[in-house]
Amino acid sequence: MTLTAGVLAVQGDVSEHAAAIERAAAARGEEAVVHEIRHAGTVPDCDVLLMPGGESTTISTTIAREGIDEEVVAHVAAGKPVLATCAGLIVASRDAGDDRVATLDLVDVRVERNAFGRQRDSFQAPLDVAGLDEPFPAVFIRAPVIESVGEGVDVLATWDGRPVAVRDGPVVGTSFHPELTEDSRLHDLAFFEGTPAERDGVAAADG
Ligand code: GLN
């Protein structure tokens, strides 16, 4: 199977995410074609979407101006997977507490930007993530804190007692940057771990 993946390419580490998606696909014996999204019109062709880190105010303004925001909302409404990292998660959240970010309400979480504190603006931590056998080397860069999660949200990982990786239906969101190491297990988890329908089935079985 060939997976068509779109990476929002407004800003941020786009090529690292593209490489991580390709590695995750290759590990599954599959192929990924990655499109860099700068304008409206490409998202509808994508099976999966990646919303990278960067500066959430800039990403928000640009995707709204280009009309990409509505396409991303439609992608998720169709049950197609998204991985949203750091600033990407801020844009995907329900509420970022900042008027300059028009959140898309794809993940039922409230986040606070840059809330991990100055002395820890940037750090790496081995993170236990639900569904992964070994800790994930998580790189945090001026990362948002997830302040609260809605009822339908699964917390996949916590750091310092706070959620830093969550899943809300087809969307996986991380406070950290999973593309900055060679480890592509988070991309695998978001894009290749079962179809969204299978995941819904599991959620339903869990009650
Ligand atoms: N601090 C950035 C913001 O609030 C996010 C940082 C990042 O994506 N690494 O938009």
py3Dmol code that shows the C-alpha trace and the ligand (Angstrom):
import py3Dmol

protein = """\
ATOM      1  CA  MET A   1       0.000   0.000   0.000  1.00  0.00           C
ATOM      2  CA  THR A   2       1.182   3.515  -0.718  1.00  0.00           C
ATOM      3  CA  LEU A   3       0.278   6.069   1.910  1.00  0.00           C
ATOM      4  CA  THR A   4      -0.196   9.660   0.827  1.00  0.00           C
ATOM      5  CA  ALA A   5       0.943  11.901   3.663  1.00  0.00           C
ATOM      6  CA  GLY A   6       0.683  15.670   3.892  1.00  0.00           C
ATOM      7  CA  VAL A   7       2.957  17.749   6.111  1.00  0.00           C
ATOM      8  CA  LEU A   8       1.829  21.322   6.786  1.00  0.00           C
ATOM      9  CA  ALA A   9       4.827  23.221   5.487  1.00  0.00           C
ATOM     10  CA  VAL A  10       4.106  26.706   6.745  1.00  0.00           C
ATOM     11  CA  GLN A  11       7.014  26.532   9.136  1.00  0.00           C
ATOM     12  CA  GLY A  12       8.943  24.157  11.340  1.00  0.00           C
ATOM     13  CA  ASP A  13      10.850  20.936  10.807  1.00  0.00           C
ATOM     14  CA  VAL A  14       9.024  19.646   7.762  1.00  0.00           C
ATOM     15  CA  SER A  15      11.760  17.491   6.242  1.00  0.00           C
ATOM     16  CA  GLU A  16      12.409  15.674   9.543  1.00  0.00           C
ATOM     17  CA  HIS A  17       8.737  14.726   9.729  1.00  0.00           C
ATOM     18  CA  ALA A  18       8.737  13.607   6.096  1.00  0.00           C
ATOM     19  CA  ALA A  19      11.754  11.392   6.812  1.00  0.00           C
ATOM     20  CA  ALA A  20      10.109   9.956   9.939  1.00  0.00           C
ATOM     21  CA  ILE A  21       6.933   9.094   8.001  1.00  0.00           C
ATOM     22  CA  GLU A  22       9.019   7.395   5.292  1.00  0.00           C
ATOM     23  CA  ARG A  23      10.952   5.411   7.920  1.00  0.00           C
ATOM     24  CA  ALA A  24       7.750   4.360   9.683  1.00  0.00           C
ATOM     25  CA  ALA A  25       6.239   3.246   6.359  1.00  0.00           C
ATOM     26  CA  ALA A  26       9.383   1.349   5.348  1.00  0.00           C
ATOM     27  CA  ALA A  27       9.424  -0.478   8.692  1.00  0.00           C
ATOM     28  CA  ARG A  28       5.935  -1.745   7.816  1.00  0.00           C
ATOM     29  CA  GLY A  29       7.010  -2.737   4.293  1.00  0.00           C
ATOM     30  CA  GLU A  30       4.923   0.092   2.894  1.00  0.00           C
ATOM     31  CA  GLU A  31       5.665   3.224   0.959  1.00  0.00           C
ATOM     32  CA  ALA A  32       4.796   6.817   1.774  1.00  0.00           C
ATOM     33  CA  VAL A  33       4.521   9.681  -0.674  1.00  0.00           C
ATOM     34  CA  VAL A  34       4.890  12.943   1.241  1.00  0.00           C
ATOM     35  CA  HIS A  35       3.425  16.239   0.064  1.00  0.00           C
ATOM     36  CA  GLU A  36       4.419  19.555   1.610  1.00  0.00           C
ATOM     37  CA  ILE A  37       1.244  21.568   2.145  1.00  0.00           C
ATOM     38  CA  ARG A  38       1.504  25.296   1.508  1.00  0.00           C
ATOM     39  CA  HIS A  39      -1.788  26.006  -0.208  1.00  0.00           C
ATOM     40  CA  ALA A  40      -5.336  24.710  -0.272  1.00  0.00           C
ATOM     41  CA  GLY A  41      -6.112  21.838  -2.606  1.00  0.00           C
ATOM     42  CA  THR A  42      -3.691  19.105  -1.500  1.00  0.00           C
ATOM     43  CA  VAL A  43      -5.083  18.057   1.879  1.00  0.00           C
ATOM     44  CA  PRO A  44      -8.144  16.318   0.349  1.00  0.00           C
ATOM     45  CA  ASP A  45      -5.756  13.941  -1.483  1.00  0.00           C
ATOM     46  CA  CYS A  46      -3.942  12.939   1.713  1.00  0.00           C
ATOM     47  CA  ASP A  47      -4.565   9.782   3.742  1.00  0.00           C
ATOM     48  CA  VAL A  48      -2.784  11.201   6.786  1.00  0.00           C
ATOM     49  CA  LEU A  49      -1.681  14.656   7.898  1.00  0.00           C
ATOM     50  CA  LEU A  50       1.112  16.005   9.983  1.00  0.00           C
ATOM     51  CA  MET A  51       0.957  19.328  11.816  1.00  0.00           C
ATOM     52  CA  PRO A  52       4.555  20.161  12.842  1.00  0.00           C
ATOM     53  CA  GLY A  53       5.959  22.412  15.527  1.00  0.00           C
ATOM     54  CA  GLY A  54       7.107  25.948  14.903  1.00  0.00           C
ATOM     55  CA  GLU A  55       5.275  29.055  16.032  1.00  0.00           C
ATOM     56  CA  SER A  56       1.590  28.395  16.549  1.00  0.00           C
ATOM     57  CA  THR A  57       0.532  32.006  15.919  1.00  0.00           C
ATOM     58  CA  THR A  58       2.213  31.970  12.487  1.00  0.00           C
ATOM     59  CA  ILE A  59       0.912  28.525  11.577  1.00  0.00           C
ATOM     60  CA  SER A  60      -2.613  29.497  12.613  1.00  0.00           C
ATOM     61  CA  THR A  61      -2.621  32.758  10.656  1.00  0.00           C
ATOM     62  CA  THR A  62      -1.133  31.193   7.537  1.00  0.00           C
ATOM     63  CA  ILE A  63      -3.386  28.150   7.296  1.00  0.00           C
ATOM     64  CA  ALA A  64      -6.436  30.382   7.814  1.00  0.00           C
ATOM     65  CA  ARG A  65      -5.287  32.783   5.103  1.00  0.00           C
ATOM     66  CA  GLU A  66      -4.656  29.913   2.677  1.00  0.00           C
ATOM     67  CA  GLY A  67      -7.919  28.134   3.484  1.00  0.00           C
ATOM     68  CA  ILE A  68      -6.013  25.053   4.667  1.00  0.00           C
ATOM     69  CA  ASP A  69      -7.669  25.181   8.103  1.00  0.00           C
ATOM     70  CA  GLU A  70     -11.077  24.080   6.800  1.00  0.00           C
ATOM     71  CA  GLU A  71      -9.477  21.252   4.823  1.00  0.00           C
ATOM     72  CA  VAL A  72      -7.746  19.965   7.941  1.00  0.00           C
ATOM     73  CA  VAL A  73     -11.036  20.064   9.871  1.00  0.00           C
ATOM     74  CA  ALA A  74     -12.739  18.108   7.052  1.00  0.00           C
ATOM     75  CA  HIS A  75      -9.878  15.562   7.029  1.00  0.00           C
ATOM     76  CA  VAL A  76     -10.438  14.813  10.721  1.00  0.00           C
ATOM     77  CA  ALA A  77     -14.235  14.828  10.335  1.00  0.00           C
ATOM     78  CA  ALA A  78     -13.710  12.059   7.755  1.00  0.00           C
ATOM     79  CA  GLY A  79     -11.858  10.043  10.426  1.00  0.00           C
ATOM     80  CA  LYS A  80      -8.438  10.302   8.767  1.00  0.00           C
ATOM     81  CA  PRO A  81      -5.311  10.274  10.970  1.00  0.00           C
ATOM     82  CA  VAL A  82      -3.394  13.359  12.068  1.00  0.00           C
ATOM     83  CA  LEU A  83      -0.215  13.687  14.113  1.00  0.00           C
ATOM     84  CA  ALA A  84       0.042  17.162  15.645  1.00  0.00           C
ATOM     85  CA  THR A  85       3.274  18.030  17.423  1.00  0.00           C
ATOM     86  CA  CYS A  86       4.090  20.954  19.723  1.00  0.00           C
ATOM     87  CA  ALA A  87       2.865  24.111  17.944  1.00  0.00           C
ATOM     88  CA  GLY A  88       0.828  21.768  15.730  1.00  0.00           C
ATOM     89  CA  LEU A  89      -0.926  20.463  18.834  1.00  0.00           C
ATOM     90  CA  ILE A  90      -1.549  24.021  20.009  1.00  0.00           C
ATOM     91  CA  VAL A  91      -3.315  24.801  16.697  1.00  0.00           C
ATOM     92  CA  ALA A  92      -5.205  21.480  16.818  1.00  0.00           C
ATOM     93  CA  SER A  93      -6.375  22.005  20.415  1.00  0.00           C
ATOM     94  CA  ARG A  94      -9.783  23.170  21.619  1.00  0.00           C
ATOM     95  CA  ASP A  95      -8.351  26.108  23.526  1.00  0.00           C
ATOM     96  CA  ALA A  96      -4.848  27.585  23.618  1.00  0.00           C
ATOM     97  CA  GLY A  97      -5.700  30.569  25.830  1.00  0.00           C
ATOM     98  CA  ASP A  98      -4.256  32.933  23.226  1.00  0.00           C
ATOM     99  CA  ASP A  99      -6.371  35.072  20.883  1.00  0.00           C
ATOM    100  CA  ARG A 100      -3.653  35.001  18.236  1.00  0.00           C
ATOM    101  CA  VAL A 101      -4.158  31.273  17.734  1.00  0.00           C
ATOM    102  CA  ALA A 102      -7.414  30.248  16.030  1.00  0.00           C
ATOM    103  CA  THR A 103      -7.593  26.717  17.403  1.00  0.00           C
ATOM    104  CA  LEU A 104      -9.207  24.060  15.188  1.00  0.00           C
ATOM    105  CA  ASP A 105     -10.797  22.047  18.017  1.00  0.00           C
ATOM    106  CA  LEU A 106      -9.559  18.706  16.653  1.00  0.00           C
ATOM    107  CA  VAL A 107      -8.246  17.520  20.025  1.00  0.00           C
ATOM    108  CA  ASP A 108     -10.374  18.119  23.095  1.00  0.00           C
ATOM    109  CA  VAL A 109      -7.606  19.586  25.239  1.00  0.00           C
ATOM    110  CA  ARG A 110      -6.787  22.956  26.707  1.00  0.00           C
ATOM    111  CA  VAL A 111      -3.129  23.875  26.367  1.00  0.00           C
ATOM    112  CA  GLU A 112      -0.899  26.615  27.681  1.00  0.00           C
ATOM    113  CA  ARG A 113       1.853  27.789  25.369  1.00  0.00           C
ATOM    114  CA  ASN A 114       5.484  27.806  26.516  1.00  0.00           C
ATOM    115  CA  ALA A 115       4.439  26.615  29.948  1.00  0.00           C
ATOM    116  CA  PHE A 116       7.244  24.205  30.790  1.00  0.00           C
ATOM    117  CA  GLY A 117       9.245  27.076  32.267  1.00  0.00           C
ATOM    118  CA  ARG A 118      12.313  28.976  31.240  1.00  0.00           C
ATOM    119  CA  GLN A 119      14.909  26.726  32.853  1.00  0.00           C
ATOM    120  CA  ARG A 120      13.385  23.875  30.951  1.00  0.00           C
ATOM    121  CA  ASP A 121      12.718  25.612  27.666  1.00  0.00           C
ATOM    122  CA  SER A 122      14.397  22.688  26.003  1.00  0.00           C
ATOM    123  CA  PHE A 123      15.088  19.191  27.298  1.00  0.00           C
ATOM    124  CA  GLN A 124      15.025  15.537  26.392  1.00  0.00           C
ATOM    125  CA  ALA A 125      13.373  12.848  28.488  1.00  0.00           C
ATOM    126  CA  PRO A 126      12.774   9.112  28.185  1.00  0.00           C
ATOM    127  CA  LEU A 127       9.016   8.853  28.073  1.00  0.00           C
ATOM    128  CA  ASP A 128       6.794   5.853  28.720  1.00  0.00           C
ATOM    129  CA  VAL A 129       4.153   5.923  25.994  1.00  0.00           C
ATOM    130  CA  ALA A 130       1.086   3.675  26.008  1.00  0.00           C
ATOM    131  CA  GLY A 131       1.461   1.158  23.208  1.00  0.00           C
ATOM    132  CA  LEU A 132       5.271   1.355  23.024  1.00  0.00           C
ATOM    133  CA  ASP A 133       7.455  -1.311  24.655  1.00  0.00           C
ATOM    134  CA  GLU A 134      10.481   0.886  25.348  1.00  0.00           C
ATOM    135  CA  PRO A 135      10.627   4.543  26.480  1.00  0.00           C
ATOM    136  CA  PHE A 136      10.519   7.122  23.697  1.00  0.00           C
ATOM    137  CA  PRO A 137      13.295   9.766  23.566  1.00  0.00           C
ATOM    138  CA  ALA A 138      11.105  12.864  23.727  1.00  0.00           C
ATOM    139  CA  VAL A 139      12.582  16.252  22.826  1.00  0.00           C
ATOM    140  CA  PHE A 140      10.694  19.215  24.317  1.00  0.00           C
ATOM    141  CA  ILE A 141      11.334  22.692  22.868  1.00  0.00           C
ATOM    142  CA  ARG A 142       9.379  25.557  24.410  1.00  0.00           C
ATOM    143  CA  ALA A 143       6.673  22.972  24.689  1.00  0.00           C
ATOM    144  CA  PRO A 144       3.047  23.547  25.581  1.00  0.00           C
ATOM    145  CA  VAL A 145       1.563  22.024  28.714  1.00  0.00           C
ATOM    146  CA  ILE A 146      -1.706  20.160  28.305  1.00  0.00           C
ATOM    147  CA  GLU A 147      -3.773  21.719  31.086  1.00  0.00           C
ATOM    148  CA  SER A 148      -6.905  19.615  30.791  1.00  0.00           C
ATOM    149  CA  VAL A 149      -8.289  16.849  28.629  1.00  0.00           C
ATOM    150  CA  GLY A 150     -11.873  16.139  27.612  1.00  0.00           C
ATOM    151  CA  GLU A 151     -13.695  12.897  28.316  1.00  0.00           C
ATOM    152  CA  GLY A 152     -13.035  11.187  25.002  1.00  0.00           C
ATOM    153  CA  VAL A 153      -9.296  11.841  25.111  1.00  0.00           C
ATOM    154  CA  ASP A 154      -6.805   9.051  25.868  1.00  0.00           C
ATOM    155  CA  VAL A 155      -3.656  10.183  27.641  1.00  0.00           C
ATOM    156  CA  LEU A 156      -0.771   8.228  26.075  1.00  0.00           C
ATOM    157  CA  ALA A 157       2.062   9.719  28.129  1.00  0.00           C
ATOM    158  CA  THR A 158       2.653  12.074  31.026  1.00  0.00           C
ATOM    159  CA  TRP A 159       5.681  14.032  32.197  1.00  0.00           C
ATOM    160  CA  ASP A 160       5.847  15.685  35.610  1.00  0.00           C
ATOM    161  CA  GLY A 161       2.312  14.457  36.175  1.00  0.00           C
ATOM    162  CA  ARG A 162       0.932  16.243  33.121  1.00  0.00           C
ATOM    163  CA  PRO A 163      -0.243  14.779  29.820  1.00  0.00           C
ATOM    164  CA  VAL A 164       2.271  15.246  27.003  1.00  0.00           C
ATOM    165  CA  ALA A 165       0.858  12.795  24.449  1.00  0.00           C
ATOM    166  CA  VAL A 166      -2.839  12.266  23.812  1.00  0.00           C
ATOM    167  CA  ARG A 167      -5.152  10.620  21.326  1.00  0.00           C
ATOM    168  CA  ASP A 168      -8.574  11.983  20.430  1.00  0.00           C
ATOM    169  CA  GLY A 169     -10.116   9.691  17.792  1.00  0.00           C
ATOM    170  CA  PRO A 170      -7.968   9.882  14.658  1.00  0.00           C
ATOM    171  CA  VAL A 171      -5.710  12.610  16.073  1.00  0.00           C
ATOM    172  CA  VAL A 172      -2.550  12.008  18.094  1.00  0.00           C
ATOM    173  CA  GLY A 173      -1.052  15.108  19.698  1.00  0.00           C
ATOM    174  CA  THR A 174       2.312  15.496  21.422  1.00  0.00           C
ATOM    175  CA  SER A 175       3.842  18.375  23.375  1.00  0.00           C
ATOM    176  CA  PHE A 176       7.254  17.156  22.229  1.00  0.00           C
ATOM    177  CA  HIS A 177       9.013  16.667  18.880  1.00  0.00           C
ATOM    178  CA  PRO A 178       9.031  12.989  17.836  1.00  0.00           C
ATOM    179  CA  GLU A 179      10.695  13.842  14.504  1.00  0.00           C
ATOM    180  CA  LEU A 180      13.954  15.021  16.098  1.00  0.00           C
ATOM    181  CA  THR A 181      15.356  11.575  16.797  1.00  0.00           C
ATOM    182  CA  GLU A 182      15.729   8.567  14.522  1.00  0.00           C
ATOM    183  CA  ASP A 183      12.889   6.936  16.427  1.00  0.00           C
ATOM    184  CA  SER A 184       9.766   6.883  14.273  1.00  0.00           C
ATOM    185  CA  ARG A 185       7.516   4.887  16.612  1.00  0.00           C
ATOM    186  CA  LEU A 186       5.233   7.859  17.313  1.00  0.00           C
ATOM    187  CA  HIS A 187       4.640   8.327  13.580  1.00  0.00           C
ATOM    188  CA  ASP A 188       3.961   4.600  13.378  1.00  0.00           C
ATOM    189  CA  LEU A 189       1.522   4.847  16.290  1.00  0.00           C
ATOM    190  CA  ALA A 190      -0.328   7.762  14.706  1.00  0.00           C
ATOM    191  CA  PHE A 191      -0.445   6.535  11.114  1.00  0.00           C
ATOM    192  CA  PHE A 192      -0.016   2.769  10.947  1.00  0.00           C
ATOM    193  CA  GLU A 193      -1.375   1.339  14.210  1.00  0.00           C
ATOM    194  CA  GLY A 194      -4.653   0.042  12.887  1.00  0.00           C
ATOM    195  CA  THR A 195      -7.208   1.983  10.929  1.00  0.00           C
ATOM    196  CA  PRO A 196      -9.227   4.702  12.643  1.00  0.00           C
ATOM    197  CA  ALA A 197     -12.234   2.363  12.361  1.00  0.00           C
ATOM    198  CA  GLU A 198     -10.321  -0.342  14.239  1.00  0.00           C
ATOM    199  CA  ARG A 199      -9.331   2.176  16.871  1.00  0.00           C
ATOM    200  CA  ASP A 200     -12.962   3.247  17.266  1.00  0.00           C
ATOM    201  CA  GLY A 201     -13.828  -0.437  17.641  1.00  0.00           C
ATOM    202  CA  VAL A 202     -11.321  -0.779  20.470  1.00  0.00           C
ATOM    203  CA  ALA A 203     -12.634   2.375  22.133  1.00  0.00           C
ATOM    204  CA  ALA A 204     -16.194   1.055  21.878  1.00  0.00           C
ATOM    205  CA  ALA A 205     -15.147  -2.319  23.317  1.00  0.00           C
ATOM    206  CA  ASP A 206     -13.493  -0.528  26.212  1.00  0.00           C
ATOM    207  CA  GLY A 207     -16.881   1.020  26.907  1.00  0.00           C
TER     208      GLY A 207
END
"""
ligand_1 = """\
10
LIG
N 6.417 27.857 21.631
C 5.810 27.536 20.368
C 4.378 28.054 20.307
O 3.804 28.331 21.320
C 5.837 26.043 20.130
C 7.246 25.566 20.093
C 7.479 24.396 19.220
O 6.668 24.038 18.362
N 8.614 23.793 19.419
O 3.848 28.161 19.259
"""
view = py3Dmol.view(width=600, height=400)
view.addModel(protein, "pdb")
view.setStyle({"model": 0}, {"cartoon": {"style": "trace"}})
view.addModel(ligand_1, "xyz")
view.setStyle({"model": 1}, {"stick": {}})
view.zoomTo()
view.show()
